[in-house]
């Protein structure tokens, strides 16, 4: 594909949204459809000379010299002996006499580690079967739908009996039934781009356009996503536009000088993470990244992105005292505009720990342009509260109530993510105080709050069955724990809560609107009891949620209700089937003309120990 003057202009301006069409390794075919060779095109403005080396020339750089086709530093060459699956690298000679060997930034595929070469690959030809799903997706309103996200690290979720990882296409028979059985509506894959280190999350990528070869070829990943869509499961991928690894074959100092990263050392070097920050204000970098996001949407049909480390994007080095990074904000605006132009119901989720305003507001209203944001404040306050011995919780009542003071300022996802179960932080269940029984009771209580609090939900794999260990980088989840009743009961409670949400519109329709939430009593710190109402859009349908954060049982506990009628319990985490003491409200509760909590009517309930109960009106 030739580079036009218009392409070059838009590339430099950060507005070329299909840069992958020009750059990288592209197979060319004759009129009969026969492959005639590969055209290699790369951006390397600081290079003195660029060659392509591969098995087609015995890795001899002098054989195939790329031609500099414009003064902007774009080099290109057609090689008739390079066919599909050919491995290659760019040999870049610098003006100071160095020779660098770099993987292709736009490569569609890469050799399996520890090799670092790129591979020529034809992305065309996959026969997608998810058209019905795509039509439904375009008509859905994600804000008023259930969103229960299962965050998954592909290499350590489930492995073969031999200990080997599953391939993308092999995962279909294991993952999809599991997600459907447990009521998850979305799966979020931690980074699937090519990256050098197995024992990592994958956030330090080297091949943004290359689905990692650890788990198969790109069309195998297409097949997995296609099958997920046919099962009506949406796919989110973790995407890292802020920083890159410093491995020699990657983007870092690509042509011998800063190219994708900042030239100023203090902005570039992210010492804490051992990475380099990308210069998101540079037009060519914007074109590279925005094209990449649209590439994953076009070729892999992904439904959205969770954007990593947004604080590090909004502020230099993630520190507000360094000031707002205006170039990076410009990038986010362009990204949002491009993504939502392609698919107006896409998910663009910020992992952001800052107080930067209007992160999930549209650009035209002064926002950053995301449509969702992880609620890191809720996560920190809630886990800190649950880690306390129940006897002290009454002194920290505000850890639960404070989140509702800002819950509707952004469109939030409540994250119980991978970040909370590593580096000595303990697993979710092992964060809980008390003996074995109390740990699991507290875990179920946490899950109950998680699913009933305003906001969409995300849980990291293994959390759903209360895995005892933190995440392990070398093996699969501890599936054997499901043989133990308490773990299987914990799994069943999470399963049932997902379906309670699915069948109760008040628990998802108005997640982002204050009219969907009302405190019944947020002041009962003495007993550490919280109670609130969740409303559906019709404002007539509601559920009452009561959480008893201590092991003290309260019989005949009176609580106000907004409507006269007969009430019944939908679910109680203390039921025996969930591993509880089986103290629950088994019979209908009839409201009485006894004013309470500002309501004319009230009911009497049993508050089980360390338990949540959800109650609805049957009249």
Residue pairs with C-beta under 8 A, 6 or more apart in sequence:
1 21
1 22
1 26
1 39
3 22
3 41
3 69
3 70
3 74
3 76
7 16
7 22
8 70
8 72
8 74
10 16
10 287
11 19
11 22
11 72
11 283
11 284
11 287
12 72
12 283
12 284
12 287
13 283
13 287
14 282
14 283
14 284
14 285
14 286
14 287
14 290
14 330
14 331
14 334
15 283
15 286
15 287
15 334
16 22
16 287
16 291
17 287
17 290
17 291
17 294
17 338
18 291
18 294
18 295
19 106
19 287
19 288
19 291
20 106
20 209
20 291
20 292
20 295
22 41
23 41
23 42
23 43
23 74
23 105
23 106
24 40
24 41
24 42
24 104
24 105
24 106
24 107
24 108
24 209
25 38
25 39
25 40
25 82
25 88
25 104
25 106
25 107
25 108
25 118
25 120
25 121
26 38
26 39
26 41
27 35
27 37
27 38
27 83
27 84
27 120
27 122
28 35
28 36
28 37
28 38
28 39
28 78
29 35
29 36
30 36
35 83
35 84
36 80
37 78
37 79
37 80
37 81
37 82
37 83
38 78
38 79
38 82
38 83
38 86
38 120
39 76
39 77
39 78
39 79
40 52
40 66
40 76
40 77
40 78
40 79
40 82
40 88
40 90
40 104
41 74
41 75
41 76
42 50
42 66
42 74
42 75
42 76
42 90
42 104
42 105
42 106
43 72
43 73
43 74
43 75
43 105
43 259
43 284
44 50
44 73
44 75
44 90
44 92
44 254
44 255
44 259
45 72
45 73
45 255
45 259
46 73
46 94
46 95
46 255
46 256
46 257
46 259
47 73
47 75
47 92
47 93
47 94
47 255
47 256
48 93
48 94
48 95
49 65
49 92
49 93
50 65
50 66
50 68
50 75
50 90
50 91
50 92
50 93
51 61
51 62
51 63
51 64
51 65
51 66
51 90
51 91
51 93
52 61
52 64
52 66
52 77
52 79
52 82
52 88
52 89
52 90
52 91
53 59
53 60
53 61
53 64
53 88
53 89
53 90
53 91
53 101
54 82
54 86
54 87
54 88
54 89
54 117
55 86
55 87
55 88
56 79
56 81
56 82
56 83
56 86
56 88
57 63
57 64
57 79
57 81
61 91
61 99
64 77
64 79
65 77
66 75
66 76
66 77
66 90
67 75
67 76
67 77
68 74
68 75
69 75
69 76
73 255
82 88
82 120
83 120
84 120
84 121
84 122
85 119
85 120
85 121
86 119
86 120
87 111
87 115
87 117
87 118
87 119
87 120
88 104
88 117
88 118
88 119
88 120
89 101
89 102
89 103
89 104
89 116
89 117
89 118
89 249
90 101
90 102
90 103
90 104
91 99
91 100
91 101
92 99
92 100
92 101
92 102
92 254
92 255
92 256
93 99
93 100
94 100
94 255
94 256
94 257
95 256
96 256
98 256
100 248
100 253
100 254
100 255
100 256
101 248
101 249
102 249
102 250
102 254
103 110
103 116
103 117
103 118
103 194
103 206
103 207
103 249
103 250
104 118
104 207
105 207
105 208
105 209
105 251
105 254
105 260
105 288
106 209
106 288
107 118
107 119
107 121
107 207
107 209
107 210
108 119
108 121
108 123
108 209
108 210
108 218
109 118
109 119
109 120
109 121
109 210
109 211
109 213
109 217
109 218
110 116
110 117
110 118
110 119
110 194
110 206
110 207
110 210
110 212
110 213
111 117
111 118
111 119
111 213
112 213
112 214
113 196
113 198
113 213
113 214
116 196
116 206
116 247
116 249
118 207
118 210
119 213
121 217
121 218
123 218
123 219
123 299
125 219
126 219
126 222
126 223
126 226
128 222
128 226
128 301
129 226
129 230
130 225
130 226
130 229
130 230
130 301
133 229
133 230
133 232
134 229
134 301
136 232
137 234
137 303
137 345
138 343
138 344
138 345
140 345
141 345
142 345
142 347
142 371
143 371
143 411
143 511
143 512
144 508
144 509
144 510
144 537
145 185
145 508
146 185
146 501
146 502
146 507
146 508
147 185
147 186
147 413
147 456
147 457
147 508
148 183
148 184
148 185
148 186
148 456
148 457
148 498
148 501
149 184
149 185
149 186
149 187
149 188
149 236
149 413
149 456
149 457
149 458
149 459
150 179
150 182
150 184
150 186
150 187
150 188
150 458
150 459
150 461
150 464
151 188
151 190
151 417
151 418
151 458
151 459
151 460
151 461
152 175
152 187
152 188
152 189
152 190
152 461
153 190
153 201
153 202
153 418
153 461
153 471
154 165
154 171
154 189
154 190
154 192
154 214
154 215
155 165
155 198
155 214
155 215
156 471
156 472
156 473
156 474
156 475
156 476
156 477
157 175
157 461
157 476
157 477
158 166
158 171
158 174
158 175
158 476
158 477
158 479
159 165
159 166
159 475
159 476
160 166
163 475
165 214
165 215
166 174
166 215
167 215
167 216
167 220
168 211
168 215
168 216
168 220
168 221
168 223
168 224
169 216
169 220
169 223
169 224
171 215
171 224
172 223
172 224
172 227
175 187
175 224
175 228
176 227
176 228
176 231
176 233
179 187
179 228
179 231
179 233
180 231
180 233
181 495
182 464
182 491
182 494
182 495
182 498
183 495
183 498
183 499
183 501
183 502
184 233
184 498
185 233
185 234
186 233
186 234
186 235
186 236
186 303
187 228
187 233
187 234
187 235
187 236
188 236
188 237
188 238
188 306
188 458
189 235
189 236
189 237
189 238
190 201
190 202
190 203
190 238
190 418
191 201
191 202
191 203
191 205
191 237
191 238
191 239
191 240
192 202
192 211
192 212
192 215
192 221
192 237
193 202
193 205
193 206
193 207
193 208
193 209
193 210
193 211
193 212
193 240
194 205
194 206
194 207
194 210
194 211
194 212
194 213
195 202
195 203
195 204
195 205
195 206
195 207
195 212
195 245
196 204
196 206
196 245
196 247
196 250
197 204
198 214
198 473
199 473
199 474
200 473
201 418
202 212
202 238
203 238
203 240
203 308
204 240
204 243
204 244
204 245
204 247
204 273
204 275
205 240
205 244
205 245
205 250
206 244
206 245
206 247
206 249
206 250
206 251
208 288
208 289
208 292
209 292
209 295
210 218
211 217
211 218
211 221
211 300
215 221
218 299
218 300
221 300
222 299
222 300
222 301
225 235
225 300
225 301
225 302
226 301
228 234
228 235
229 235
229 301
234 303
234 304
234 347
235 301
235 302
235 303
235 304
236 302
236 303
236 304
236 305
236 306
236 347
236 349
237 296
237 302
237 304
237 305
237 306
238 305
238 306
238 308
239 292
239 293
239 296
239 305
239 306
239 307
239 308
240 307
240 308
240 309
241 278
241 280
241 289
241 292
241 293
241 307
241 308
241 313
241 331
241 335
242 277
242 278
242 280
242 308
242 309
242 310
242 312
242 313
242 328
243 270
243 273
243 275
243 276
243 277
243 278
243 309
243 312
244 250
244 251
244 252
244 260
244 261
244 275
244 276
244 278
245 252
245 274
245 275
245 276
246 252
246 274
246 275
246 276
251 259
251 260
251 261
252 260
252 261
252 276
253 259
253 261
254 260
257 263
258 268
258 279
260 278
260 279
260 282
260 285
260 288
261 268
261 276
261 277
261 278
261 279
262 268
262 276
262 277
262 278
262 279
263 279
266 317
267 277
267 279
267 316
267 317
268 276
268 277
268 279
269 276
269 277
270 276
270 277
270 312
270 317
277 312
277 317
278 285
278 289
279 285
279 327
280 286
280 289
280 313
280 325
280 327
280 328
280 330
280 331
281 325
281 326
281 327
281 328
281 330
281 331
282 327
285 331
286 330
286 331
286 334
289 331
289 335
290 331
290 334
290 335
290 338
293 305
293 335
293 338
293 339
294 338
294 339
294 342
296 302
296 305
297 339
297 342
297 343
297 346
298 342
303 343
303 346
303 347
304 346
304 347
304 348
304 349
305 339
305 346
305 347
305 348
305 349
306 349
306 351
306 374
307 313
307 348
307 349
307 350
307 351
307 370
308 351
309 318
309 351
310 350
310 351
310 352
310 354
310 359
310 370
311 318
311 352
311 353
311 354
311 356
312 318
313 325
313 328
313 331
313 332
314 324
314 325
314 328
314 329
314 332
314 352
314 354
314 356
314 368
315 322
315 323
315 324
315 325
315 354
315 356
316 322
316 323
316 325
318 354
320 354
324 356
329 368
332 368
332 369
332 370
333 363
333 368
333 369
335 348
335 369
336 348
336 363
336 368
336 369
336 370
337 363
337 369
339 346
339 348
340 346
340 348
346 371
347 371
347 372
348 369
348 370
348 371
348 372
349 370
349 371
349 372
349 373
349 374
349 413
350 359
350 360
350 368
350 370
350 372
350 373
350 374
351 374
351 376
351 415
352 359
352 373
352 374
352 376
353 376
356 368
358 365
358 366
358 367
358 368
358 410
359 367
359 368
359 370
359 373
359 410
360 367
360 368
360 370
360 371
360 372
360 373
360 410
360 411
360 412
361 367
361 368
361 369
361 410
362 369
363 369
371 411
372 411
372 412
372 413
372 456
373 410
373 411
373 412
373 413
374 412
374 413
374 415
374 417
374 458
375 403
375 407
375 410
375 412
375 413
375 414
375 415
375 455
376 415
377 403
377 406
378 403
378 407
378 412
378 414
378 453
378 455
379 414
379 415
379 416
379 417
379 420
381 399
381 400
381 402
381 403
382 399
382 400
382 403
382 446
382 449
383 420
383 431
384 396
384 399
385 393
385 396
385 399
385 400
385 549
386 431
386 432
386 442
386 445
386 446
387 431
387 432
387 433
388 396
388 433
389 433
389 434
390 433
390 434
390 528
390 549
390 550
390 551
390 610
391 550
393 528
393 549
393 550
394 525
394 526
394 527
394 528
395 525
397 525
397 528
400 449
400 530
400 549
401 522
401 530
403 453
404 454
404 517
404 519
404 522
407 453
407 454
407 455
407 517
408 454
408 512
408 513
408 514
408 517
411 511
411 512
412 454
412 455
412 456
412 511
412 512
413 455
413 456
413 457
413 458
414 450
414 453
414 455
414 456
414 457
414 458
415 458
416 428
416 450
416 457
416 458
416 459
416 460
416 463
417 458
417 459
417 460
418 460
418 471
420 428
420 460
421 427
421 428
421 460
421 462
421 463
421 467
421 470
421 471
422 470
422 471
423 470
424 470
425 431
425 470
426 470
427 462
427 463
427 466
427 467
427 468
427 469
427 470
428 443
428 446
428 463
428 466
428 467
429 439
429 440
429 443
429 466
429 467
429 468
429 490
430 439
430 468
432 438
432 439
432 440
432 442
432 443
432 446
433 439
433 442
434 441
434 442
434 551
436 486
437 486
437 579
438 551
438 610
440 466
440 486
440 489
440 490
440 579
441 551
441 573
441 574
441 579
441 580
441 609
441 610
441 611
442 610
443 466
443 490
444 490
444 493
444 573
444 578
444 579
444 580
444 610
444 611
444 612
445 547
445 548
445 549
445 573
445 610
445 611
445 612
447 490
447 493
447 494
447 497
447 573
448 497
448 545
448 547
448 573
448 611
448 612
448 614
449 547
449 612
450 457
450 459
451 457
451 497
451 498
451 500
451 501
451 507
452 507
452 534
452 543
452 545
452 612
452 614
454 510
454 511
454 512
454 516
454 517
454 534
455 511
455 512
456 508
456 511
459 494
460 471
461 477
462 471
462 477
462 478
463 494
464 490
464 491
464 494
464 495
465 481
465 482
465 487
465 488
465 490
465 491
465 494
466 481
466 486
466 487
466 490
466 491
467 477
467 478
467 481
467 487
468 478
468 481
469 478
481 487
482 488
482 491
485 579
486 579
489 577
489 578
489 579
490 578
490 579
492 577
492 578
493 573
493 578
496 571
496 578
497 571
500 507
500 570
500 571
500 614
501 507
501 508
504 543
504 570
504 614
504 616
505 536
505 537
505 541
506 516
506 533
506 534
506 535
506 536
506 541
506 542
506 543
507 534
507 543
509 516
509 536
509 537
510 516
510 517
510 534
510 535
510 536
510 537
515 535
515 539
516 534
516 535
516 536
517 532
517 533
517 534
517 535
518 532
518 533
518 535
518 562
519 531
519 532
519 533
520 531
520 532
520 533
520 544
520 559
520 560
520 597
520 599
521 529
521 530
521 531
521 559
521 560
521 597
522 530
522 531
522 532
524 530
524 531
527 548
527 550
527 552
527 554
528 548
528 549
528 550
529 546
529 547
529 548
529 549
529 554
529 557
529 607
530 545
530 546
530 547
530 549
531 544
531 545
531 546
531 547
531 559
531 597
532 544
532 545
533 542
533 543
533 544
533 545
533 562
534 542
534 543
534 545
535 541
535 542
536 542
542 562
542 563
542 616
542 617
543 570
543 614
543 615
543 616
544 559
544 561
544 567
544 614
544 615
544 616
545 612
545 613
545 614
545 615
546 559
546 605
546 607
546 612
546 613
546 615
547 611
547 612
548 554
548 607
548 608
548 609
548 610
548 611
548 612
549 610
550 609
550 610
551 609
551 610
552 609
553 583
553 606
553 607
553 608
553 609
554 606
554 607
555 606
556 604
556 606
557 604
557 605
557 606
557 607
558 594
558 596
558 602
558 603
558 604
558 605
559 596
559 597
559 602
559 603
559 604
559 605
560 595
560 596
560 597
560 598
560 599
560 601
560 602
561 567
561 591
561 599
561 601
561 602
561 603
561 617
562 599
562 601
563 591
563 601
563 617
563 619
564 591
564 600
564 601
564 619
565 590
565 591
565 617
565 618
565 619
566 588
566 589
566 590
566 591
566 617
566 618
566 619
567 588
567 589
567 590
567 591
567 603
567 615
567 616
567 617
567 618
568 585
568 588
568 589
568 615
568 616
568 618
569 584
569 585
569 586
569 589
569 613
569 614
569 615
570 614
570 615
570 616
571 612
571 613
571 614
572 580
572 584
572 585
572 608
572 611
572 612
572 613
572 614
573 580
573 608
573 611
573 612
573 613
574 580
574 581
574 582
574 583
574 584
574 608
574 609
574 610
574 611
575 582
575 584
576 582
580 608
580 611
581 608
581 609
583 606
583 608
583 609
583 611
584 606
584 608
584 613
585 605
585 606
585 613
585 615
588 618
589 603
589 604
589 605
589 615
590 603
591 601
591 602
591 603
592 601
592 602
592 603
592 604
593 600
593 601
594 601
594 602
595 601
595 602
596 602
603 615
605 613
605 615
607 613
